[in-house]
Amino acid sequence: MVHGYSTIGVYVDDSPQAQSRIALAAHYAVGCGAHLVGVAATGLPAYFHLGGLTGVAAAAAPAYLDQLKEQAYAALGRFARAAGRAGVQSFEKRVIEDDAGAALCLQARYSDLLVIGQHDLSDSLRGQTLTEYVMMNSACPVLIVPAEGTFTLDAPRVLLAWDGGMQAARTVHAAIPLLRQAAQVQVAIFDAEIGPQAHGEEPGADIALFLARHGVKVEVSLLSSAGDVGGALLAHTAYFGADLIVMGGYGHARFREVLLGGVTRAVLDAMTVPVLMSH
């Protein structure tokens, strides 16, 4: 058994994509002996339960809440069956009466890793997609699973997008259990700037040595983005044959990324392999 994360949370809902992320989380939990928590949300903000409704709305609210709870418990039943089939030794089902973003961020406080799905471009939460909201507010790293495909984390080939920034560094530290298990980790540096406030005199050398001391099989690749880092990162993911991308999320102020179109959004929109992110 490989030592990895001890507690893994996975978002459970009634979407078709849920089974893929549950299968990935369950398989990984078996491999590292982790406790797996299936998290379902009723979808209503906590303040909705405080009362204040009147008339027809007040009369209809209890039945509506019961329906939402039934949907959540039904989804968790599917989660439990999938976890059992996968051989997960320790798992639990948790319904949180809140919207999905708040529920997942609450669970993240008590998890080493949170597994969620790629965002639905038509869905938004407080001006962000659910995926963005959770990644920005999660207390633990977030593993985002693409909407299409089946994936595992068995000795993956990992592409680590490194820009020397704080978000990328946090993600690397959080990803050490996964990176140790990787068949190969390539540190990809796009448009490297040499200097004390960037990548040093030898771009990639410091992070490669850090990872090597952790027993990670690592190499460094210096690449040009031709002005489109997001597109270049996705293209290199396919060229390298990566099974997983590890990167920081929203390294610039978020409003700048919204205005300019950022690497984070480009990857979230067009990802074809799971992505581990932290902010």
DRENSEVEX-790215 format. One record per residue: x, z, y of N, C-alpha, C, O in turn; chain. Coordinates in steps of 0.2 Angstrom, whole numbers. Each point is the difference from the previous one (the first is absolute). Layout:
<rs>
[r [X; Z; Y]; [X; Z; Y]; [X; Z; Y]; [X; Z; Y]; A]
...
</rs>
This chain:
<rs>
[r [4; 0; -6]; [-4; 0; 6]; [4; 0; 6]; [5; 4; 1]; A]
[r [-6; -8; 4]; [3; -1; 6]; [-2; 5; 5]; [-7; 1; 1]; A]
[r [11; 3; 3]; [-2; 4; 5]; [-2; -3; 6]; [4; -4; 3]; A]
[r [-10; 4; -1]; [-2; -3; 6]; [-4; 4; 5]; [2; 6; 1]; A]
[r [-8; -8; 1]; [-5; 4; 4]; [-4; 5; -5]; [-1; -2; -5]; A]
[r [0; 7; 8]; [-4; 5; -4]; [-8; 0; 1]; [-3; 1; -5]; A]
[r [1; -3; 11]; [-7; -1; 1]; [-1; -6; 3]; [3; -2; 6]; A]
[r [-8; -2; -9]; [-1; -7; 3]; [-8; 0; 1]; [-4; 1; -4]; A]
[r [2; -3; 10]; [-7; -1; 2]; [-1; -8; 0]; [4; -4; 2]; A]
[r [-10; 2; -4]; [-2; -7; 0]; [-7; 0; 2]; [-5; 4; -1]; A]
[r [4; -9; 6]; [-7; -1; 3]; [-4; -3; -5]; [1; -6; -3]; A]
[r [-7; 9; 2]; [-5; -3; -5]; [-6; -2; 4]; [-3; 5; 3]; A]
[r [0; -11; -4]; [-6; -2; 3]; [-3; -5; -5]; [2; -1; -6]; A]
[r [-8; -2; 8]; [-3; -5; -4]; [2; -7; 1]; [-4; -5; -2]; A]
[r [10; 4; 5]; [2; -7; 1]; [3; -3; -6]; [2; 4; -4]; A]
[r [-2; -11; 3]; [3; -3; -5]; [8; 2; -1]; [2; 0; -5]; A]
[r [1; 1; 11]; [7; 1; 0]; [2; 7; -2]; [6; 1; -2]; A]
[r [-11; 4; 1]; [2; 7; -2]; [3; 0; -6]; [5; 4; -1]; A]
[r [-7; -8; -4]; [2; 1; -7]; [8; -2; 0]; [4; 3; -4]; A]
[r [-2; -8; 8]; [7; -2; 0]; [4; 6; 2]; [6; 2; -3]; A]
[r [-7; 1; 9]; [4; 6; 2]; [-1; 6; -4]; [5; 4; -1]; A]
[r [-11; -3; -2]; [0; 6; -5]; [4; -1; -6]; [4; 4; -2]; A]
[r [-4; -10; 0]; [5; -2; -6]; [7; 1; 1]; [4; 3; -4]; A]
[r [-2; -5; 10]; [7; 0; 2]; [2; 8; 1]; [5; 2; -2]; A]
[r [-9; 2; 6]; [1; 7; 1]; [0; 4; -7]; [4; 4; -1]; A]
[r [-9; -6; -3]; [0; 3; -7]; [6; -1; -4]; [3; 4; -3]; A]
[r [-1; -10; 3]; [6; -2; -4]; [6; 3; 2]; [5; 3; -3]; A]
[r [-4; -3; 10]; [6; 4; 3]; [0; 7; -1]; [5; 3; -2]; A]
[r [-11; 0; 2]; [-1; 7; -1]; [2; 2; -7]; [3; 5; -1]; A]
[r [-5; -9; -4]; [2; 1; -7]; [8; 0; -1]; [3; 4; -3]; A]
[r [0; -9; 7]; [7; -1; -1]; [4; 6; 3]; [6; 1; -2]; A]
[r [-8; 2; 7]; [4; 6; 3]; [-4; 6; -1]; [3; 5; 3]; A]
[r [-8; -4; -7]; [-3; 6; -1]; [-4; 3; 6]; [0; 6; 1]; A]
[r [-2; -10; 4]; [-3; 3; 6]; [-8; 1; -1]; [-3; -2; -5]; A]
[r [1; 7; 9]; [-7; 2; 0]; [-3; -6; 4]; [2; -1; 6]; A]
[r [-8; -2; -8]; [-3; -5; 4]; [-7; 2; 2]; [-4; 3; -3]; A]
[r [3; -4; 10]; [-6; 2; 3]; [-4; -6; 2]; [3; -4; 5]; A]
[r [-9; 3; -7]; [-4; -5; 2]; [-4; 2; 6]; [-4; 5; -1]; A]
[r [4; -8; 7]; [-3; 2; 6]; [-6; -5; 2]; [2; -6; 1]; A]
[r [-8; 9; -1]; [-6; -4; 2]; [-3; 3; 6]; [0; 6; 1]; A]
[r [-2; -10; 4]; [-3; 3; 6]; [-7; -3; 1]; [-2; -5; -3]; A]
[r [-2; 10; 6]; [-7; -2; 1]; [-1; -6; 5]; [-5; -3; 0]; A]
[r [10; 3; 4]; [0; -5; 5]; [-3; 2; 7]; [-1; -4; 5]; A]
[r [-1; 10; -5]; [-3; 3; 7]; [4; 5; 3]; [3; 4; -4]; A]
[r [-2; -5; 10]; [5; 5; 4]; [-3; 7; -1]; [-6; 1; -1]; A]
[r [11; 4; 1]; [-2; 7; -1]; [-5; 3; 5]; [-5; 4; -2]; A]
[r [5; -7; 8]; [-5; 3; 5]; [-7; -2; -2]; [-5; 3; 3]; A]
[r [4; -8; -7]; [-7; -3; -2]; [-3; 6; -3]; [-7; 1; 0]; A]
[r [10; 3; -4]; [-3; 6; -4]; [-1; 6; 4]; [-3; 5; -2]; A]
[r [4; -5; 9]; [-1; 6; 4]; [-7; 0; 2]; [-2; 5; 3]; A]
[r [-2; -10; -4]; [-7; 1; 2]; [-1; -4; 7]; [4; -3; 2]; A]
[r [-10; 5; 1]; [-1; -3; 6]; [-5; -6; 0]; [-2; -3; 5]; A]
[r [1; 0; -12]; [-4; -5; 0]; [-8; 2; 0]; [-1; 6; -2]; A]
[r [-3; -10; 5]; [-7; 1; 0]; [-4; -5; -2]; [2; -6; -1]; A]
[r [-9; 7; 0]; [-5; -5; -2]; [2; -4; -6]; [2; 4; -5]; A]
[r [-3; -10; 5]; [1; -4; -6]; [7; 0; -3]; [1; 1; -6]; A]
[r [4; -1; 10]; [7; 1; -2]; [1; 6; -4]; [4; 0; -5]; A]
[r [-7; 6; 8]; [1; 6; -4]; [-3; 0; -6]; [3; 3; -5]; A]
[r [-9; -6; 4]; [-3; 0; -6]; [3; -5; -5]; [0; 2; -6]; A]
[r [3; -7; 8]; [4; -5; -5]; [7; 2; -1]; [2; -2; -6]; A]
[r [1; 7; 10]; [7; 1; -1]; [2; 3; -7]; [4; -2; -3]; A]
[r [-8; 7; 0]; [2; 3; -6]; [0; -5; -6]; [5; 0; -4]; A]
[r [-10; -5; 4]; [0; -5; -5]; [6; -5; 0]; [3; -2; -5]; A]
[r [-2; 1; 12]; [6; -5; 1]; [7; 4; -2]; [4; -4; -3]; A]
[r [-4; 10; 4]; [6; 4; -2]; [1; 0; -7]; [5; -1; -3]; A]
[r [-11; 2; -1]; [0; 1; -7]; [3; -7; -3]; [3; 0; -5]; A]
[r [-6; -6; 8]; [2; -6; -2]; [8; -1; 0]; [3; -3; -4]; A]
[r [-1; 5; 10]; [8; -1; 1]; [4; 4; -5]; [5; -2; -2]; A]
[r [-8; 8; 1]; [4; 4; -5]; [0; -3; -7]; [4; 0; -4]; A]
[r [-10; -2; 2]; [-1; -3; -6]; [5; -6; -1]; [3; -1; -6]; A]
[r [-2; -3; 11]; [4; -6; 0]; [7; 2; -1]; [4; -2; -4]; A]
[r [-2; 8; 8]; [7; 2; -1]; [1; 3; -7]; [6; -1; -3]; A]
[r [-11; 5; 0]; [1; 3; -6]; [1; -6; -6]; [3; 1; -5]; A]
[r [-7; -6; 6]; [0; -6; -5]; [7; -3; 1]; [2; -2; -6]; A]
[r [1; 1; 12]; [6; -3; 0]; [5; 5; -3]; [5; -3; -3]; A]
[r [-5; 9; 4]; [4; 5; -3]; [0; 0; -8]; [5; 1; -4]; A]
[r [-11; -2; 2]; [-1; -1; -8]; [4; -6; -2]; [3; 1; -6]; A]
[r [-3; -6; 9]; [4; -6; -2]; [7; 2; 0]; [4; -2; -4]; A]
[r [-2; 5; 10]; [7; 3; 0]; [2; 4; -6]; [6; -1; -3]; A]
[r [-10; 6; 1]; [2; 4; -5]; [1; -4; -7]; [4; 2; -4]; A]
[r [-9; -6; 3]; [1; -4; -6]; [6; -4; 0]; [3; -1; -5]; A]
[r [-1; -2; 11]; [6; -4; 0]; [6; 4; -1]; [5; -2; -3]; A]
[r [-5; 8; 6]; [6; 5; -1]; [0; 2; -7]; [6; 1; -2]; A]
[r [-11; 0; -1]; [0; 2; -7]; [3; -5; -5]; [4; 1; -4]; A]
[r [-6; -7; 6]; [2; -6; -4]; [7; -1; 1]; [4; -2; -5]; A]
[r [-1; 3; 11]; [7; -1; 1]; [4; 6; -3]; [6; -1; 0]; A]
[r [-9; 6; -2]; [4; 6; -2]; [2; 5; 5]; [5; 4; -2]; A]
[r [-8; -4; 7]; [2; 5; 6]; [-1; 7; -3]; [-6; 2; -2]; A]
[r [10; 3; 2]; [-1; 6; -3]; [-3; 5; 5]; [-3; 5; -2]; A]
[r [4; -6; 8]; [-3; 5; 5]; [-3; -4; 6]; [4; -4; 4]; A]
[r [-10; 4; -3]; [-3; -3; 5]; [-7; 4; 2]; [-2; 4; -4]; A]
[r [0; -6; 10]; [-6; 3; 3]; [-4; -4; 4]; [3; -5; 3]; A]
[r [-9; 6; -2]; [-5; -4; 4]; [-2; 4; 6]; [-1; 6; 0]; A]
[r [2; -9; 6]; [-2; 3; 6]; [-4; -4; 5]; [2; -5; 2]; A]
[r [-8; 8; 0]; [-4; -3; 5]; [1; 4; 6]; [-1; 6; 0]; A]
[r [2; -10; 5]; [1; 3; 7]; [-6; -3; 5]; [-1; -6; 0]; A]
[r [-3; 11; 2]; [-5; -3; 5]; [2; -1; 7]; [-1; 4; 4]; A]
[r [4; -10; -4]; [3; -2; 7]; [1; -8; -1]; [-2; -3; -5]; A]
[r [4; 0; 11]; [1; -7; -1]; [7; -1; -4]; [3; 5; -1]; A]
[r [-2; -11; -1]; [5; -1; -5]; [7; 1; 3]; [4; 3; -3]; A]
[r [-3; -4; 10]; [6; 1; 3]; [2; 7; 0]; [6; 2; -2]; A]
[r [-11; 2; 4]; [1; 7; 1]; [1; 4; -7]; [4; 4; -1]; A]
[r [-8; -7; -4]; [1; 3; -7]; [7; -1; -3]; [3; 4; -3]; A]
[r [-1; -10; 4]; [7; -2; -3]; [5; 4; 4]; [5; 2; -3]; A]
[r [-5; -2; 9]; [5; 4; 4]; [0; 7; -2]; [5; 4; 1]; A]
[r [-11; -1; -2]; [0; 7; -3]; [4; 1; -6]; [4; 4; -1]; A]
[r [-6; -9; -4]; [3; 0; -6]; [8; -1; 0]; [4; 3; -4]; A]
[r [-2; -7; 9]; [7; -1; 1]; [4; 6; 1]; [6; 0; -1]; A]
[r [-9; 5; 4]; [4; 6; 2]; [2; 4; -7]; [4; 4; 1]; A]
[r [-7; -6; -6]; [1; 4; -6]; [2; -5; -6]; [-1; 1; -6]; A]
[r [4; -7; 8]; [2; -5; -4]; [8; -2; 1]; [2; 1; 6]; A]
[r [1; -3; -11]; [7; -3; 2]; [-1; -8; 1]; [5; -3; 3]; A]
[r [-10; 0; -5]; [-1; -7; 1]; [-8; -1; 0]; [-4; 3; -4]; A]
[r [2; -8; 8]; [-7; -2; 1]; [-1; -7; -2]; [4; -4; 3]; A]
[r [-8; 2; -8]; [-1; -7; -1]; [-6; -3; 2]; [-6; 3; -1]; A]
[r [6; -8; 5]; [-6; -3; 3]; [0; -7; 0]; [5; -3; -3]; A]
[r [-10; -1; 5]; [0; -7; 0]; [2; -3; 6]; [-1; 2; 5]; A]
[r [2; -9; -6]; [1; -4; 6]; [-6; -1; 4]; [-6; 1; -2]; A]
[r [7; -1; 9]; [-6; 1; 4]; [-5; -7; 0]; [3; -5; -2]; A]
[r [-9; 7; 3]; [-5; -6; 1]; [0; -2; 7]; [-1; 5; 4]; A]
[r [3; -11; -3]; [0; -2; 7]; [-6; 1; 4]; [0; 0; 6]; A]
[r [-6; 0; -9]; [-6; 1; 3]; [-2; 8; 1]; [-5; 1; 3]; A]
[r [9; 3; -6]; [-1; 7; 1]; [4; 3; 5]; [6; -1; 1]; A]
[r [-9; 6; 3]; [4; 4; 5]; [-2; 7; 1]; [-6; 1; -2]; A]
[r [11; 3; 4]; [-2; 7; 0]; [4; 2; 6]; [6; 0; 1]; A]
[r [-10; 3; 4]; [3; 2; 7]; [4; -5; 3]; [6; 1; 2]; A]
[r [-8; -8; -3]; [5; -5; 3]; [5; -2; -5]; [4; -5; 2]; A]
[r [-3; 7; -8]; [5; -1; -5]; [-4; -2; -6]; [-5; 2; -1]; A]
[r [9; -5; -4]; [-3; -1; -6]; [2; 7; -4]; [4; 4; 3]; A]
[r [-8; -3; -8]; [1; 6; -4]; [8; 1; -2]; [2; 6; 0]; A]
[r [1; -11; -2]; [6; 0; -3]; [5; 2; 6]; [4; 4; -1]; A]
[r [-5; -7; 7]; [4; 2; 6]; [-1; 7; 2]; [5; 4; 1]; A]
[r [-11; -2; -1]; [-2; 7; 2]; [4; 5; -5]; [3; 5; 3]; A]
[r [-4; -6; -9]; [3; 5; -5]; [8; 0; 0]; [3; 5; 1]; A]
[r [0; -11; 0]; [7; -1; 0]; [3; 4; 6]; [5; 3; 0]; A]
[r [-9; -4; 6]; [2; 3; 6]; [-1; 8; 0]; [4; 3; 4]; A]
[r [-8; 0; -8]; [-2; 7; 1]; [1; 4; -7]; [-1; 6; 0]; A]
[r [4; -10; -5]; [1; 4; -6]; [6; 4; 0]; [5; -2; 4]; A]
[r [-5; 8; -7]; [6; 5; 0]; [5; -2; -5]; [5; 3; -1]; A]
[r [-7; -8; -4]; [4; -2; -5]; [1; -8; 0]; [-4; -3; 3]; A]
[r [9; 0; -7]; [0; -7; 0]; [-6; -3; -3]; [-3; 3; -4]; A]
[r [1; -9; 6]; [-6; -4; -2]; [3; -6; -4]; [3; -4; 2]; A]
[r [-6; 3; -8]; [1; -6; -4]; [-6; -4; 0]; [-5; 2; -2]; A]
[r [6; -8; 5]; [-6; -5; 2]; [0; -5; -6]; [5; -3; -1]; A]
[r [-10; 2; -2]; [-1; -4; -6]; [-3; -7; 3]; [-6; 1; 2]; A]
[r [8; -7; -4]; [-3; -6; 3]; [-7; 0; -3]; [-2; 2; -6]; A]
[r [-2; -6; 9]; [-7; -1; -2]; [-1; -4; -6]; [-5; 1; -4]; A]
[r [10; -5; 3]; [0; -5; -6]; [6; 1; -5]; [5; 1; 3]; A]
[r [-6; 0; -9]; [5; 0; -5]; [0; 7; -3]; [-3; 5; 1]; A]
[r [8; -5; -7]; [1; 6; -3]; [7; 2; 0]; [4; -4; -1]; A]
[r [-2; 11; 2]; [6; 2; 2]; [2; 6; -4]; [-4; 4; -2]; A]
[r [11; -3; 1]; [2; 6; -3]; [7; 2; 4]; [2; -4; 4]; A]
[r [0; 10; -5]; [7; 2; 3]; [5; 1; -5]; [4; 4; 1]; A]
[r [-4; -8; -6]; [5; 1; -6]; [6; -3; 2]; [1; -6; 1]; A]
[r [5; 10; 1]; [6; -3; 2]; [0; -6; 4]; [2; -6; -2]; A]
[r [-5; 7; 8]; [-2; -6; 4]; [7; -3; 4]; [5; 4; 1]; A]
[r [-6; -10; 1]; [5; -3; 5]; [-3; 2; 6]; [-5; -2; 2]; A]
[r [9; 6; 2]; [-3; 2; 7]; [4; -3; 6]; [6; 0; 0]; A]
[r [-10; -2; 4]; [3; -3; 7]; [-1; 5; 5]; [-6; 2; 2]; A]
[r [11; 1; 1]; [0; 5; 5]; [1; -3; 6]; [6; -2; 2]; A]
[r [-11; 2; 3]; [1; -3; 6]; [3; 5; 5]; [-3; 5; 1]; A]
[r [9; -6; 1]; [4; 5; 4]; [1; -2; 7]; [3; -5; 1]; A]
[r [-5; 9; 4]; [2; -1; 7]; [3; 5; 3]; [2; 0; 6]; A]
[r [0; 5; -10]; [4; 6; 3]; [-5; 5; 4]; [3; 5; 3]; A]
[r [-9; -6; -3]; [-5; 4; 4]; [-2; 6; -3]; [1; 1; -6]; A]
[r [-4; 4; 9]; [-3; 6; -3]; [-5; -1; -5]; [0; 3; -5]; A]
[r [-5; -8; 6]; [-5; -1; -5]; [3; -3; -6]; [-2; 3; -6]; A]
[r [7; -7; 6]; [3; -3; -6]; [4; 6; -3]; [0; 0; -7]; A]
[r [3; 4; 10]; [4; 5; -3]; [-5; 5; -3]; [2; 3; -6]; A]
[r [-7; -1; 9]; [-5; 5; -3]; [-3; -3; -7]; [0; 3; -5]; A]
[r [-1; -10; 5]; [-3; -3; -6]; [6; 0; -5]; [-2; 1; -6]; A]
[r [8; -2; 7]; [5; 0; -5]; [1; 6; -3]; [0; 1; -6]; A]
[r [0; 5; 10]; [0; 6; -3]; [-6; 2; -4]; [1; 3; -6]; A]
[r [-7; -5; 8]; [-6; 1; -4]; [0; -4; -7]; [-3; 1; -5]; A]
[r [7; -7; 5]; [0; -5; -5]; [5; 2; -5]; [0; -4; -5]; A]
[r [4; 8; 6]; [6; 2; -5]; [-2; 0; -7]; [3; -3; -4]; A]
[r [-9; 6; 2]; [-1; 0; -7]; [-2; -7; -3]; [2; -1; -6]; A]
[r [-5; -3; 10]; [-1; -7; -2]; [6; -4; 0]; [1; -4; -5]; A]
[r [4; 5; 10]; [6; -4; 0]; [4; 2; -5]; [4; -5; -3]; A]
[r [-3; 11; 0]; [4; 2; -5]; [-2; -4; -7]; [4; -1; -4]; A]
[r [-11; 0; 4]; [-2; -4; -6]; [1; -7; 0]; [-1; -4; -5]; A]
[r [2; 1; 11]; [0; -7; 1]; [6; -3; -4]; [5; 2; -1]; A]
[r [-7; -8; -2]; [5; -4; -3]; [6; -3; 5]; [6; 0; -2]; A]
[r [-9; -1; 8]; [5; -2; 5]; [-4; 1; 7]; [-6; -1; 1]; A]
[r [10; 3; 4]; [-3; 1; 7]; [5; -4; 4]; [6; 0; 1]; A]
[r [-10; -5; 3]; [4; -4; 5]; [-2; 3; 7]; [-6; 0; 2]; A]
[r [11; 2; 2]; [-1; 2; 7]; [0; -6; 4]; [5; -4; 1]; A]
[r [-11; 2; 2]; [0; -6; 4]; [0; 1; 7]; [-4; 4; 3]; A]
[r [9; -6; 1]; [1; 1; 7]; [-1; -7; 3]; [4; -4; -1]; A]
[r [-9; 4; 6]; [-1; -6; 3]; [3; 0; 7]; [-2; 5; 4]; A]
[r [5; -10; -2]; [3; 0; 7]; [4; 6; 2]; [-1; 3; 5]; A]
[r [6; -1; -9]; [3; 6; 1]; [4; 0; 7]; [3; -5; 1]; A]
[r [-4; 11; 2]; [4; 1; 6]; [6; 5; -1]; [-2; 6; -3]; A]
[r [8; -8; 4]; [5; 4; -1]; [1; 5; 6]; [1; -2; 6]; A]
[r [0; 8; -7]; [1; 5; 5]; [-2; 7; -2]; [-4; 1; -5]; A]
[r [6; 4; 9]; [-2; 7; -2]; [-7; 2; 0]; [-2; 4; -4]; A]
[r [-2; -7; 8]; [-7; 1; 0]; [-4; -5; -4]; [-6; 0; 0]; A]
[r [9; -4; -4]; [-3; -5; -5]; [2; 1; -7]; [-2; 5; -3]; A]
[r [6; -9; 1]; [2; 0; -8]; [7; 2; -1]; [3; -1; -5]; A]
[r [1; 3; 11]; [7; 2; -1]; [4; -7; -1]; [-2; -5; 1]; A]
[r [8; 6; -2]; [5; -5; -1]; [-1; -4; -6]; [2; -6; 0]; A]
[r [-5; 9; -5]; [-1; -4; -6]; [-7; 1; -2]; [-2; 5; -4]; A]
[r [-3; -10; 6]; [-7; 1; -1]; [-2; 2; -7]; [2; -4; -5]; A]
[r [-6; 9; 3]; [-2; 1; -6]; [5; 5; -4]; [-2; 2; -6]; A]
[r [8; -1; 8]; [5; 4; -4]; [-2; 7; -1]; [0; 3; -5]; A]
[r [-3; 0; 11]; [-1; 7; -1]; [-6; 1; -4]; [0; 5; -4]; A]
[r [-6; -9; 5]; [-6; 1; -5]; [2; -1; -7]; [-3; 3; -4]; A]
[r [7; -8; 3]; [2; -2; -7]; [4; 6; -3]; [-1; 2; -6]; A]
[r [6; 1; 9]; [3; 6; -2]; [-4; 6; -2]; [0; 3; -5]; A]
[r [-5; -2; 10]; [-5; 5; -1]; [-4; -1; -6]; [0; 5; -4]; A]
[r [-2; -11; 3]; [-4; -1; -6]; [4; 0; -7]; [-2; 3; -5]; A]
[r [8; -5; 6]; [5; 0; -6]; [1; 7; -2]; [1; 1; -6]; A]
[r [0; 4; 10]; [1; 7; -2]; [-6; 3; -3]; [0; 5; -4]; A]
[r [-6; -9; 5]; [-6; 3; -4]; [-1; -4; -7]; [-5; 1; -3]; A]
[r [10; -5; 2]; [0; -4; -7]; [-4; -6; 1]; [-2; -3; -6]; A]
[r [1; 0; 12]; [-4; -6; 0]; [4; -6; 0]; [6; 0; 3]; A]
[r [-8; -5; -7]; [4; -6; -1]; [-2; -4; 6]; [-5; -3; 1]; A]
[r [10; 2; 4]; [-2; -3; 7]; [5; -5; 2]; [6; 0; -2]; A]
[r [-9; -5; 5]; [4; -5; 3]; [-3; -2; 7]; [-5; 2; 2]; A]
[r [9; -5; 3]; [-2; -1; 6]; [0; -7; 2]; [4; -4; -2]; A]
[r [-9; 1; 5]; [-1; -7; 2]; [-1; 0; 7]; [-5; 3; 3]; A]
[r [9; -7; 1]; [-1; -1; 7]; [-3; -7; 1]; [2; -5; -2]; A]
[r [-8; 6; 6]; [-4; -6; 0]; [-2; -2; 7]; [0; 4; 5]; A]
[r [-2; -10; -4]; [-3; -2; 7]; [-7; -1; -1]; [-2; -3; -5]; A]
[r [-2; 5; 11]; [-7; -1; 0]; [-2; -6; 3]; [-6; -2; 0]; A]
[r [10; -1; 4]; [-2; -6; 4]; [-6; 2; 5]; [-4; -4; 1]; A]
[r [4; 11; 1]; [-5; 2; 4]; [-7; 2; -3]; [-4; 3; 4]; A]
[r [4; -3; -10]; [-6; 2; -4]; [2; 5; -5]; [0; -2; -6]; A]
[r [1; 8; 7]; [2; 5; -5]; [-5; 1; -5]; [2; 0; -6]; A]
[r [-8; 0; 7]; [-6; 1; -5]; [0; -5; -4]; [0; 1; -7]; A]
[r [0; -8; 9]; [0; -5; -4]; [6; -1; -4]; [0; -2; -6]; A]
[r [6; 4; 9]; [6; -1; -4]; [1; 6; -6]; [2; -2; -5]; A]
[r [-5; 8; 7]; [0; 5; -5]; [-5; -2; -6]; [2; 1; -6]; A]
[r [-7; -4; 7]; [-5; -2; -5]; [3; -6; -4]; [0; 0; -6]; A]
[r [3; -5; 9]; [4; -5; -3]; [5; 2; -5]; [1; -2; -6]; A]
[r [3; 7; 9]; [6; 3; -4]; [-2; 4; -6]; [3; 0; -5]; A]
[r [-9; 3; 6]; [-3; 4; -6]; [-1; -5; -6]; [2; 2; -5]; A]
[r [-5; -8; 6]; [-1; -4; -5]; [7; -3; -3]; [1; -1; -6]; A]
[r [4; 0; 11]; [6; -3; -2]; [4; 5; -5]; [3; -2; -4]; A]
[r [-3; 8; 6]; [3; 5; -3]; [-3; 2; -7]; [3; 3; -4]; A]
[r [-10; -4; 4]; [-4; 2; -6]; [-1; 7; 0]; [0; 3; -5]; A]
[r [-2; 0; 11]; [-1; 7; 1]; [-7; 2; -3]; [-5; -4; 0]; A]
[r [5; 10; -3]; [-6; 3; -3]; [-3; 5; 5]; [-6; 2; -1]; A]
[r [10; 0; 6]; [-2; 5; 4]; [4; -1; 7]; [6; -1; 0]; A]
[r [-9; 2; 5]; [3; 0; 7]; [0; 7; 2]; [-6; 4; 0]; A]
[r [11; -1; 3]; [1; 6; 3]; [1; -1; 8]; [5; -3; 1]; A]
[r [-9; 6; 3]; [1; -1; 7]; [-3; 5; 4]; [-5; 3; -2]; A]
[r [8; -2; 8]; [-4; 4; 5]; [-6; -3; 3]; [0; -6; 1]; A]
[r [-5; 10; 1]; [-6; -3; 3]; [0; 1; 8]; [1; 5; 2]; A]
[r [-2; -11; 2]; [-1; 1; 7]; [6; 3; 3]; [0; 5; 3]; A]
[r [6; -8; -3]; [6; 2; 3]; [0; 0; 7]; [3; 4; 3]; A]
[r [-7; -9; 0]; [-1; 0; 7]; [-6; 4; 2]; [-4; 2; -5]; A]
[r [2; 0; 11]; [-6; 3; 2]; [-5; -5; -2]; [0; -6; 0]; A]
[r [-6; 9; -3]; [-5; -4; -3]; [-3; -5; 5]; [-2; -6; -3]; A]
[r [1; 8; 9]; [-3; -5; 4]; [4; -6; 1]; [-3; -5; 2]; A]
[r [10; 6; -2]; [4; -6; 1]; [-1; -4; -7]; [0; -7; 1]; A]
[r [0; 10; -6]; [-1; -5; -6]; [-7; -3; 0]; [0; -6; -3]; A]
[r [-5; 9; 5]; [-7; -3; 1]; [1; -6; 5]; [-3; -6; -2]; A]
[r [6; 7; 7]; [1; -6; 5]; [4; -5; -2]; [-1; -6; 1]; A]
[r [7; 7; -4]; [5; -5; -2]; [-1; -2; -7]; [3; -5; -2]; A]
[r [-7; 8; -2]; [0; -2; -7]; [6; 3; -4]; [6; -3; 1]; A]
[r [-6; 8; -5]; [6; 4; -2]; [1; -2; -8]; [-4; -3; -3]; A]
[r [10; 5; 1]; [2; 0; -7]; [-5; 3; -4]; [-2; -2; -6]; A]
[r [0; 8; 8]; [-4; 4; -4]; [-7; -4; -2]; [-2; 0; -5]; A]
[r [-1; -2; 11]; [-6; -4; -1]; [1; -6; -4]; [-5; -2; -4]; A]
[r [10; -2; 5]; [1; -6; -4]; [1; 2; -8]; [-3; -4; -4]; A]
[r [6; 9; 3]; [1; 2; -7]; [-7; 2; -3]; [-2; -2; -6]; A]
[r [-2; 7; 10]; [-6; 2; -3]; [-5; -6; -1]; [-4; 1; -4]; A]
[r [4; -6; 8]; [-4; -5; 0]; [1; -5; -6]; [-4; -2; -3]; A]
[r [11; 1; 1]; [1; -5; -5]; [5; 2; -6]; [3; -4; -3]; A]
[r [-3; 11; 2]; [4; 3; -5]; [-3; -3; -7]; [-6; -1; -1]; A]
[r [11; 0; -3]; [-1; -2; -7]; [2; 5; -5]; [-1; -1; -6]; A]
[r [5; 6; 8]; [2; 5; -5]; [-1; 7; 4]; [-1; 0; 6]; A]
[r [1; 5; -10]; [-1; 7; 3]; [5; 1; 6]; [6; -2; -1]; A]
[r [-8; 6; 6]; [4; 2; 5]; [0; 7; 1]; [-5; 3; 1]; A]
[r [11; 0; -1]; [0; 8; 2]; [2; 0; 7]; [5; -2; 2]; A]
[r [-9; 6; 2]; [1; 1; 7]; [-1; 7; 2]; [-3; 4; -3]; A]
[r [7; -2; 8]; [-1; 6; 3]; [1; -1; 8]; [3; -5; 2]; A]
[r [-6; 9; 2]; [0; -1; 7]; [4; 6; 3]; [1; 0; 6]; A]
</rs>
